[in-house]
Amino acid sequence: MRNRMKLKREEQALDELIEEEKMHSQYKRDEVLRDEAEQRNKKLRVDSELIDSLARSNSDARDIVNTYTHKKEEIPAPKPKPISIPPINFTKFSTGVKFNQSSIPISIKEGPLFKYEPICQQLNGPACPEITQLESLGYMNYIRRESSQELAGGFLMKTSCLHYVQECVSALYERKTGKV
């Protein structure tokens, strides 16, 4: 059992070393690419300065070209930098999983979009008035006014009145058949 644990620790240490090596090589590649891009940008700047000075200057073109060729030669070639390992910040959970690493990919399920369908109530009675008609027909006179707390909670006097009227209308034609 101890040998297995020791092997697992050694494998984990090797995995960490390999990961650090990969990070280091990626850092070196990025550094080389940045240096090359910087050199290209410097040469492009010198070329654009040459074109500008040729367009604006009244002096001899050969002299201007010679000065800019010397400027181009003065641009240092990219030198290989001494190997310096950048500080690699590995922040891990206690389980060993890195913060930016996920073990299980998140699956996104896409379904149909929500489509609103109005409620269709079948009332067993006469047609019920609309919510906009309740006040003009005088139904609101018999319902208590809502308090400020009820208003804050979303209670509306019109909705409770409509609910009451619908309940009354639906039970109007209902007849019980059978013995009680």
C-alpha positions in Angstrom: 0.0 0.0 0.0 2.8 2.4 0.8 4.5 1.7 -2.5 1.3 2.6 -4.4 1.0 5.8 -2.5 4.6 6.7 -3.1 4.2 5.9 -6.9 1.1 8.1 -7.0 2.9 11.0 -5.4 5.9 10.6 -7.7 3.5 10.5 -10.7 1.8 13.6 -9.5 5.2 15.4 -9.0 6.2 14.3 -12.6 2.9 15.6 -13.9 3.5 18.9 -12.2 7.0 19.2 -13.6 5.8 18.4 -17.1 3.1 21.1 -16.7 5.7 23.6 -15.6 7.9 22.7 -18.5 5.0 23.2 -20.9 4.3 26.6 -19.4 7.9 27.6 -19.6 8.2 26.6 -23.3 5.0 28.4 -24.1 6.4 31.5 -22.3 9.6 31.3 -24.3 7.7 31.0 -27.6 5.6 34.0 -26.8 8.6 36.0 -25.9 10.3 35.2 -29.2 7.2 36.1 -31.1 6.9 39.4 -29.2 10.6 40.3 -30.0 10.1 39.5 -33.7 7.0 41.6 -33.9 8.8 44.4 -32.2 11.6 44.2 -34.7 9.2 44.3 -37.6 7.4 47.3 -36.1 10.7 49.2 -35.7 11.6 48.5 -39.4 8.2 49.6 -40.6 8.5 52.8 -38.6 11.9 53.5 -40.2 10.5 52.8 -43.6 7.6 55.1 -43.1 9.9 57.8 -41.8 12.0 57.4 -44.9 9.0 57.8 -47.2 7.8 60.9 -45.2 11.2 62.5 -45.4 11.5 61.8 -49.1 8.1 63.4 -49.7 8.8 66.5 -47.5 12.5 67.2 -47.8 14.2 69.3 -50.5 17.6 67.7 -50.0 19.2 65.0 -52.2 17.3 61.7 -52.2 20.6 59.7 -52.1 21.6 61.3 -48.8 18.3 60.7 -47.2 18.3 57.0 -48.3 21.8 56.6 -47.0 20.9 58.0 -43.6 17.9 55.7 -43.3 19.9 52.6 -44.4 22.3 53.4 -41.5 19.3 53.7 -39.2 18.0 50.4 -40.3 21.3 48.7 -39.7 21.5 50.2 -36.2 18.3 48.3 -35.2 19.7 45.5 -33.1 18.9 42.0 -34.1 16.9 40.0 -31.7 19.3 38.5 -29.2 18.6 35.3 -27.4 17.8 36.2 -23.9 19.3 34.3 -21.0 17.0 31.6 -19.8 15.0 32.9 -16.9 12.1 31.0 -15.6 9.1 33.3 -15.1 7.2 33.0 -11.9 4.4 30.5 -12.5 1.5 31.1 -10.3 -0.3 27.8 -9.8 -3.3 28.3 -7.6 -4.9 25.0 -6.9 -7.8 23.7 -4.9 -7.0 21.2 -2.2 -8.0 18.5 -4.7 -5.2 19.5 -7.0 -7.5 21.0 -9.7 -6.3 24.4 -10.9 -8.7 27.4 -10.7 -8.8 27.9 -14.4 -9.2 24.2 -15.2 -12.5 22.3 -15.1 -12.8 18.6 -14.9 -16.2 18.2 -16.5 -17.3 20.3 -19.5 -20.6 22.1 -18.9 -23.3 20.9 -21.3 -25.7 23.5 -22.5 -29.1 22.2 -23.4 -31.0 24.3 -25.9 -34.7 23.9 -26.1 -37.5 25.7 -27.7 -38.1 29.3 -26.6 -40.9 30.1 -24.2 -44.1 31.1 -25.9 -46.9 32.7 -23.9 -50.3 31.2 -24.4 -53.2 33.1 -22.7 -55.3 31.1 -20.2 -58.6 29.8 -21.6 -61.1 29.3 -18.8 -64.4 27.5 -19.5 -67.0 29.1 -17.4 -70.3 27.3 -16.9 -72.4 30.4 -17.0 -72.9 33.7 -18.7 -69.9 35.7 -20.1 -67.8 37.3 -17.5 -66.9 41.1 -17.9 -63.4 42.1 -18.8 -61.0 43.5 -16.2 -61.3 47.0 -17.8 -65.1 46.9 -17.5 -65.3 46.1 -13.8 -65.2 49.7 -12.5 -67.7 51.1 -15.1 -70.2 48.3 -14.2 -69.9 49.0 -10.5 -68.4 45.8 -9.3 -65.4 47.6 -7.7 -67.7 49.3 -5.2 -68.1 46.1 -3.2 -64.4 45.2 -2.9 -62.1 46.7 -0.2 -59.3 49.0 -1.2 -55.7 47.6 -1.1 -53.3 48.7 1.6 -49.8 50.0 0.8 -48.3 46.7 1.9 -50.6 44.8 -0.4 -49.7 47.1 -3.3 -46.0 46.5 -2.6 -46.6 42.7 -2.7 -48.4 42.9 -6.0 -52.0 42.6 -4.9 -54.4 44.6 -7.1 -58.1 45.2 -6.2 -59.1 44.7 -9.9 -57.7 41.1 -9.9 -59.4 40.1 -6.7 -62.7 41.5 -8.0 -62.4 39.7 -11.3 -61.6 36.5 -9.5 -64.7 36.9 -7.4 -66.9 37.7 -10.4 -65.6 34.7 -12.3 -66.3 32.4 -9.4 -69.8 33.7 -9.1 -70.5 33.4 -12.8 -69.1 29.9 -13.2 -71.3 28.5 -10.4 -74.5 30.2 -11.6 -75.8 27.4 -13.8 -74.3 24.6 -11.9 -76.9 22.1 -10.6 -76.3 19.1 -8.5 -77.7 15.9 -9.8 -77.9 13.0 -7.4 -78.7 12.5 -3.8 -76.8 14.0 -1.0 
